Amino acid sequence: MSLSRQDVEKIAHLARLQITEEQIPGFAAQLSNILAFVEQMNSARTAGVEPMAHPFDTPTRMRDDVVTEINEREVMQSIAPAVEAGLYLVPKVIE
């Protein structure tokens, strides 16, 4: 698929790219090559191929659920304008 000058200008506008008149033929060729490659990939036979969640068939590494930070709630709430029962109080914004 070969892209026209108008196609390249429209793509550049949508991508918010500023391209010069001299750059348009180069962009057209590069984008046409990309589209040709996508067409080539679309022709690959994929019937019966099961989709994969991840390209590597390895189990997820798990780590122990361990607390790594100390509880500083009292320190953080000491500088808050309003706190009640361990919760930050904020002005009502919905009526």
Secondary structure as GFF3:
##gff-version 3
##sequence-region A 1 95
A	DSSP	alpha_helix	5	14	.	.	.	ID=ss1
A	DSSP	alpha_helix	24	42	.	.	.	ID=ss2
A	DSSP	alpha_helix	73	78	.	.	.	ID=ss3
A	DSSP	beta_strand	83	84	.	.	.	ID=ss4
A	DSSP	beta_strand	87	88	.	.	.	ID=ss5
###
